[in-house]
Amino acid sequence: MHHDGKVGAAHKATAEQATHSPLARLPVILLQVHDKAAQQLKNGLQVLFDNTDEALFAMADNARSDAEQSLFFEAMRDVRLKRKHIERGFLDRFFDAFIRLTQPDVSERTLHGAAPVEGTFSLLSNDLERTQVINAMVAQVMTRDQMALCQLTQRLATLCTMSLDEHSNPLGPAMLCEYFLQAEREQGMDLKVKLIMLQLFETYLLSHTGQLYADANQLLIATGVLPSLSDNDACCGAKSQDTPPPAHVQEAQSLVGLLFE
């Protein structure tokens, strides 16, 4: 009985902490969109890392010298040790970005505001070729999945307190790339390993954003968020899917390929 007051106070403090946590204040529909997308992204990251391991093993097998082979085997061990940290860093940033949709001042870890594609990847500013590759990867998604991304951005914008466009959308390709690059950077990955993983990121995550956007849109429609939004209402102004992409988008795959030449 002597401890009842302490137990009650502790319970009250815990309840208040839960009530005032960013998670508790996030609208349920945004939490549902986040959780669905996070699971899809997590699955993509797992496939990415499995294939990174296989790619490094193949490169070690074809190494031109014992020293080069040792480097690839060391890279394999490094990736295995750090993959969970990179996955967690990616998903934490993704979650933070959703929190900031309604609570812009919650976390300093999160990327701040909208950024044009050309200026998003400042940490790669000393390597023009890599910057061009990443910008081309983003542009390819923006063209291929333009309508779904535009409609998703419009729907999310009705639920958030910050200005939102395709570049600051937490599910947009620019933000997805930024989460990944920052998570890699924190773990101090070797440059060549970063380039390998960047190509696989495009293959196993960015190539599947169409399904990501379709599922997120469907969740929002099912809960009554702009359910009658048509292609003609979308922010990008409906472009025909038959329209050829710009030249710089058509070159995206070849630019990524240059990383390995």
Buried (B, 14 or more C-beta within 10 A) or exposed (E): EEEEEEEEEEEEEEEEEEEEEBEEEBBEBBBBBBEBBBEBBBEBBEBBBEBBBEBBEEBBEEBEEEEEBEBBBBBBEBBEEBBEEBBEBBBBBBBBBBBBBBBBEBBEEBBEEBBEBEEBBEBBEEBEEBBBBBBBBBBBBBBBBBBBBBBBBBBBBEBBEEEBBBBBBBBBBBBBBBBBBBBBBEBEBEEBBBBBBBBBBBBBBBBBBEEBBBBBBEBBBEBEBBEEBEEEEBBBEEBEEEEEBEEBBBBBBEBBEEBEE
